[in-house]
Amino acid sequence: VVSIEWGGDSNTLFYTEPNHNRRPHRLFRRRLDGAGAAELMMEEEDDACFLDVGRTKDEHFLTISVNSKLSSEVRVLRATLPWSEPTLIEPRERGVEYFVEHCQDTLLMVTNAGCDDYKLVQANPRSPGRSGWEDLHVPEPGTKIEDIDVFRHHIVVYERTSTGQQLRILDLTPPANANANSPAPPPRSGLVQFSASCGFPHVTTPPPKRRNWGLTVHSQRLLELPGAKSGRNLQPGANCDIDAETIRVSIS
């Protein structure tokens, strides 16, 4: 066994097995209550690709990744539905990489698709294909995204510039007074309303339906840590709690 994850039912186990060259190439799932044998979910035959099973930090999705040095292909599976069919995000394409996380019913991906380096995009978990990806954070020229760490109310982006490394905090929480001065919507009573000027009924247009996914970066700030500009390596620390308000980093 190379990688292993639990389903959200605490009864289903996902694991990968290596071949004779120690390359993980098969993914299985099995119930631990003895109901049936292990099921072979996937087998990767390309010797350049490695098969891995993981889980998003908020534990909502299992991720099934096939990665090589030149491409990525990821499927996601809701952890609470461990025996459902995984959803393919985007088929592998030579030269295109993407790495998946999840926050507030939105898929987050660090990808080099459509850019010279890497950027942060978001997608709808119900239709996650590349045609629906939306940019969430595109670094300035000369700045490279090396990693991200997702929290419930902010995203930490690990960046490298020509002078060293830095942390960028993307705040997902709207300001407390964001809606304080917004005018109240006019009263409605369905699609048919009476005109105040003539008294005759007329048909009004219903408001647009609000989509139930997508993040907004309300503010961002840079943190330059001691030692990060002196050639030392800055990496995420043990940030297991998605609700945490503090960030642990490792400088080596």
Buried (B, 14 or more C-beta within 10 A) or exposed (E): EBBEBBBBBEEBBBBBBBEEEEBBBBBBBBBEEEEEEEEEBBEBEEEEBBBBBBBBBBBBBBBBBBBBEEBBBBBBBBBEEBEEEBBBBBEBBEEBBBBBBBBBBBBBBBBBBEEEEBBBBBBBBEEBEBEEBEEBBBBEEEBBBBBBBBBBBBBBBBBBEEEBBBBBBBBBEEEEEEEEEEEEEEEEEEEEBEEEEEEEEEEEEEEEEEEEBBBEBBEEEEEEBEBBBEEBEBEBEEBEEBEBEEBEBEBE
